[in-house]
Each structure stands twice: as structure tokens, then as C-alpha cells.
């Protein structure tokens, strides 16, 4: 029973990390397209176009932060470490990586596709 739970949680954790990595890559390559995709989801739920755009501009940061924190907390649960500390560590280290990537891209003049 314990083995089944371990496999289940491990698989879920790997799926979350994979999805976060894919979304991070797509957002880095195509930020405008990713924001428009998110705005489209909000429009599908009934938001008007202006509100959907504003929500997507705000929700892209929030969604990323939540996903990173949840991934870190999942790792914390698997390793027996404090959940909040693991989640915040994941968020902080990812924020540093994002800032460095943005800085390097700005220095070399990358403007996306």
C-alpha cells in the first residue's frame, strides 16, 4: 500500500514538474502568446475581453508562483521536510533563475520570437 502511494505521489510530482517546465519554456519563448492563451481561458469562462486581458497579465505571475510553490511543497512532502519551507525555497530559487534569465536576455538584446 505504501509503495502504491509513493508511486502515485512520485508520478504526480513528475507530471507537475514537467508541466511547469513546459509552461516556463513556452512563456520564455512566447510571452505574448502565452498571455493571450490565458486570457482566452478567462474569456471562455465569461470574462469580457478587457477584464480577461488584465486578469491574464496579473494571473500569469500568480499562476507561476502557485505552481512553483506547490511543486516545492510536493517535494517537501516526499522528503519529509517542512512543506512551507520547501515551497518557498522552490519559489525563491525559481525567481532568481527567472531574474537571471531576464537579465541575460536583456543584455544580449533578446526580444522573443
C-alpha positions in Angstrom: 0.0 0.0 0.0 2.8 2.4 0.9 4.6 1.6 -2.4 1.5 2.4 -4.4 1.1 5.7 -2.6 4.8 6.5 -3.2 4.5 5.7 -6.9 1.3 7.8 -7.2 2.8 10.8 -5.5 6.1 10.5 -7.4 4.3 10.3 -10.7 2.1 13.3 -9.8 5.2 15.2 -8.8 7.0 14.4 -12.0 3.9 15.5 -14.0 3.7 18.8 -12.1 7.4 19.5 -12.7 7.1 18.6 -16.4 4.1 20.9 -16.9 5.8 23.7 -15.0 9.0 23.3 -17.1 7.0 23.3 -20.3 4.9 26.3 -19.4 8.1 28.2 -18.2 9.8 27.4 -21.5 6.8 28.4 -23.6 6.3 31.6 -21.5 10.0 32.5 -22.0 9.8 31.9 -25.8 6.4 33.3 -26.5 5.2 35.5 -23.6 2.6 37.4 -25.6 1.1 34.2 -27.0 1.0 32.6 -23.5 -0.7 35.6 -22.0 -3.2 35.6 -24.8 -3.9 31.9 -24.3 -4.6 32.5 -20.6 -6.8 35.5 -21.5 -8.7 33.2 -23.8 -9.4 30.8 -21.0 -10.8 33.7 -18.9 -13.0 34.8 -21.9 -14.3 31.2 -22.2 -15.3 31.4 -18.6 -17.3 34.6 -19.4 -15.0 37.5 -18.7 -15.1 40.4 -21.1 -12.0 40.9 -23.3 -10.6 43.8 -21.3 -11.0 42.1 -17.9 -9.6 38.8 -19.3 -6.5 40.6 -20.6 -6.0 42.3 -17.2 -6.5 39.0 -15.4 -4.0 37.2 -17.6 -1.4 39.9 -17.1 -1.8 39.5 -13.3 -2.7 35.7 -13.2 0.5 34.7 -15.3 2.7 35.7 -12.3 0.3 34.3 -9.7 -0.2 31.0 -11.6 3.5 30.6 -12.0 4.2 31.4 -8.3 1.5 29.0 -7.1 2.7 26.2 -9.4 6.3 26.6 -8.3 5.3 26.7 -4.6 3.1 23.6 -5.0 5.9 21.7 -6.7 8.2 22.6 -3.9 5.7 21.6 -1.3 5.2 18.3 -3.0 8.9 17.6 -2.9 8.9 18.6 0.8 6.1 16.1 1.4 8.1 13.3 -0.3 11.3 14.1 1.5 9.7 14.8 4.9 10.9 18.4 5.0 8.7 21.3 6.2 6.1 22.0 3.4 6.1 25.8 3.6 9.9 26.0 3.7 10.2 23.6 0.7 7.6 25.6 -1.3 9.2 28.9 -0.5 12.6 27.6 -1.4 11.4 26.4 -4.8 9.7 29.8 -5.4 12.8 31.8 -4.3 15.3 29.8 -6.4 13.0 29.9 -9.4 12.6 33.6 -9.0 16.4 34.0 -9.0 16.6 31.8 -12.2 13.9 33.9 -13.9 15.6 37.1 -12.9 19.0 35.9 -14.2 17.4 34.7 -17.5 15.6 38.0 -17.9 18.8 40.0 -17.2 20.9 37.9 -19.7 18.2 38.2 -22.3 18.0 42.0 -21.8 21.8 42.3 -22.0 22.1 40.3 -25.3 19.0 42.0 -26.8 16.6 39.1 -26.9 13.1 40.2 -27.6 11.3 36.9 -28.2 10.0 35.4 -31.4 
